[in-house]
Amino acid sequence: MILALIIACEIGFCVAILAGLAMRYIRGNKRLGAALLLIAPLIDVVLLVAVTVHLVAGATASWHHGLAALYIGFSVTHGHRMIAWADTRFAHWFAGGPAPLRTTGREYTQRCWGDFVRTLGAASIAAGILLIITWWVDDPSRTEALTGWYRILGIAVVAEFIWALSYTIWPRKAAIVVEISR
C-alpha cells in the first residue's frame, strides 16, 4: 500500500508541475499555473503524514517507508531546481523564451558542488525523517528495515561528492563548433 502511495505521490508531483507549467505557458493562466505548482510540496506533506500514520498504527516498516523518506528529502532539496529546469524549457518551447544553455567549465563545476550540497541536504532530511519515525514508533523490531537506508544515503552523498570532485579536477569543456564555409 505504501509503495503505491509513494508512486502515486511521485506521479502527482510531476503532474502538478507539468499542469502548472502548461497553464502558465500554453494557456496563459499564470495564476492557476502558480496554484498548481504550489500543490507539489503539499503532496510531500501528504506522503509524510501517511507513512507516519501507517507506522504508528502498527505496521512494520519496510524498504518502502525508507523510500518515502528519501523521496521527501530529494523533493525538498531538488524540487525547486527541477521546477526551474522544466520552467526554462516550457518558456523556450511555448513562450519564445531563450534556449536553455549548457553550462561548462567553472560554472558547471559550481553547479556540481551545488548538487552535492543539495544531495547532502536530501540525505540529512531523509535520515532525520527515518530517525524521528524510528523514535516515534519506539519498537526496533518494527523499524529494523529503516536502518539499512542510512548506508544508501551515505552512498548517494559519496557518489555526488565524487561527481563534483571529478569536474573540479577535469572541468567540462565547451562543445567545439565547426563552421564549414563554401
C-alpha positions as CSV (number, residue, x, y, z in Angstrom):
1,M,0.0,0.0,0.0
2,I,2.8,2.5,0.9
3,L,4.7,1.7,-2.3
4,A,1.5,2.5,-4.3
5,L,1.1,5.8,-2.3
6,I,4.8,6.7,-3.0
7,I,4.3,6.1,-6.7
8,A,1.0,8.0,-6.7
9,C,2.7,10.9,-4.9
10,E,5.6,10.9,-7.4
11,I,3.2,10.9,-10.3
12,G,1.0,13.6,-8.6
13,F,4.1,15.7,-8.0
14,C,5.1,15.5,-11.7
15,V,1.5,16.1,-12.9
16,A,1.2,19.2,-10.7
17,I,4.4,20.6,-12.1
18,L,3.5,19.8,-15.7
19,A,0.0,21.1,-15.3
20,G,1.2,24.3,-13.6
21,L,3.7,25.0,-16.4
22,A,1.1,24.1,-19.1
23,M,-1.4,26.5,-17.6
24,R,1.3,29.2,-17.3
25,Y,2.8,28.9,-20.8
26,I,0.3,27.1,-23.0
27,R,-3.0,28.5,-21.7
28,G,-1.5,31.8,-20.4
29,N,-3.2,31.5,-17.0
30,K,-0.3,32.4,-14.7
31,R,-2.4,32.4,-11.5
32,L,-3.8,28.9,-12.0
33,G,-0.3,27.8,-13.0
34,A,1.2,29.1,-9.8
35,A,-1.5,27.4,-7.8
36,L,-0.8,24.1,-9.4
37,L,2.9,24.5,-8.8
38,L,2.2,25.1,-5.1
39,I,0.4,21.8,-4.9
40,A,3.6,19.9,-5.5
41,P,5.1,20.4,-2.0
42,L,1.7,19.6,-0.4
43,I,1.9,16.2,-1.9
44,D,5.1,15.6,0.1
45,V,3.3,16.5,3.3
46,V,0.5,14.0,2.4
47,L,3.1,11.3,1.9
48,L,5.0,12.1,5.2
49,V,1.7,12.0,7.2
50,A,0.6,8.8,5.5
51,V,3.8,7.0,6.2
52,T,3.9,8.1,9.8
53,V,0.3,7.2,10.5
54,H,0.8,3.8,8.8
55,L,3.7,3.0,11.1
56,V,2.1,4.4,14.3
57,A,-1.0,2.4,13.6
58,G,1.1,-0.8,14.0
59,A,2.6,-1.6,10.6
60,T,6.1,-3.0,10.3
61,A,8.4,-0.8,8.4
62,S,9.7,-2.0,5.0
63,W,12.0,-0.6,2.4
64,H,9.0,1.4,1.1
65,H,9.0,3.6,4.2
66,G,12.7,4.4,3.7
67,L,12.0,5.1,0.0
68,A,9.3,7.6,1.1
69,A,11.8,9.4,3.4
70,L,14.3,9.5,0.5
71,Y,11.7,10.9,-1.9
72,I,10.7,13.6,0.6
73,G,14.3,14.6,1.2
74,F,15.0,14.7,-2.5
75,S,11.9,16.6,-3.3
76,V,12.6,19.3,-0.6
77,T,16.1,19.9,-1.8
78,H,15.9,19.3,-5.5
79,G,12.3,20.1,-6.2
80,H,12.8,23.9,-6.8
81,R,15.7,23.2,-9.2
82,M,13.6,20.6,-11.1
83,I,10.8,23.1,-11.5
84,A,13.2,25.8,-12.7
85,W,14.7,23.3,-15.2
86,A,11.2,22.5,-16.6
87,D,10.2,26.1,-16.5
88,T,13.1,27.2,-18.7
89,R,12.2,24.6,-21.3
90,F,8.5,25.3,-21.2
91,A,9.3,29.0,-21.6
92,H,11.5,28.2,-24.6
93,W,9.1,25.8,-26.3
94,F,5.8,27.7,-25.7
95,A,6.6,31.3,-24.9
96,G,9.5,32.2,-27.1
97,G,12.0,32.2,-24.3
98,P,15.7,31.8,-24.7
99,A,17.1,28.3,-25.3
100,P,18.5,26.6,-22.2
101,L,22.2,27.0,-22.0
102,R,24.6,24.1,-21.5
103,T,27.0,25.1,-18.7
104,T,30.7,24.3,-19.0
105,G,33.9,24.9,-17.1
106,R,33.8,26.7,-13.8
107,E,30.1,27.3,-14.0
108,Y,29.3,23.6,-14.4
109,T,31.7,22.7,-11.6
110,Q,29.9,25.1,-9.3
111,R,26.6,23.6,-10.3
112,C,28.0,20.1,-9.4
113,W,29.1,21.3,-6.0
114,G,25.6,22.9,-5.5
115,D,24.1,19.5,-6.4
116,F,26.4,17.9,-3.8
117,V,25.2,20.3,-1.1
118,R,21.5,19.6,-2.2
119,T,22.2,15.8,-2.1
120,L,23.8,16.1,1.4
121,G,20.7,18.1,2.5
122,A,18.3,15.5,1.0
123,A,20.2,12.7,2.8
124,S,20.1,14.7,6.0
125,I,16.4,15.3,5.7
126,A,15.7,11.6,4.9
127,A,17.9,10.4,7.8
128,G,16.1,12.8,10.1
129,I,12.7,11.5,9.0
130,L,13.9,7.9,9.5
131,L,15.3,8.8,12.9
132,I,12.1,10.5,14.0
133,I,9.9,7.7,12.7
134,T,12.0,5.1,14.5
135,W,11.9,7.1,17.7
136,W,8.2,7.7,17.4
137,V,7.3,4.1,16.7
138,D,9.7,3.0,19.5
139,D,9.8,-0.6,18.5
140,P,13.1,-1.7,17.0
141,S,11.6,-5.0,15.7
142,R,9.1,-2.9,13.6
143,T,11.6,-0.3,12.3
144,E,14.6,-2.5,11.6
145,A,14.2,-2.1,7.8
146,L,14.7,1.6,8.1
147,T,18.3,1.4,9.4
148,G,19.6,0.0,6.1
149,W,18.7,3.3,4.4
150,Y,21.4,5.2,6.3
151,R,24.1,3.3,4.2
152,I,22.2,4.0,1.0
153,L,22.0,7.7,1.9
154,G,25.8,7.7,2.6
155,I,26.5,6.1,-0.8
156,A,24.4,8.7,-2.6
157,V,26.3,11.5,-0.8
158,V,29.7,10.0,-1.6
159,A,28.7,9.4,-5.3
160,E,27.6,13.0,-5.6
161,F,30.9,14.2,-3.9
162,I,33.0,12.1,-6.4
163,W,31.0,13.5,-9.3
164,A,31.6,17.1,-8.2
165,L,35.3,16.4,-7.4
166,S,35.8,14.9,-10.8
167,Y,34.5,18.0,-12.5
168,T,36.7,20.1,-10.3
169,I,39.7,18.2,-11.5
170,W,38.6,17.8,-15.1
171,P,36.1,20.7,-15.9
172,R,33.5,20.1,-18.6
173,K,34.8,21.7,-21.8
174,A,32.7,23.7,-24.1
175,A,31.5,22.0,-27.3
176,I,33.5,22.7,-30.3
177,V,31.5,24.2,-33.1
178,V,33.0,23.8,-36.6
179,E,31.7,26.1,-39.3
180,I,32.1,25.0,-42.9
181,S,32.3,27.8,-45.4
182,R,31.6,27.3,-49.0
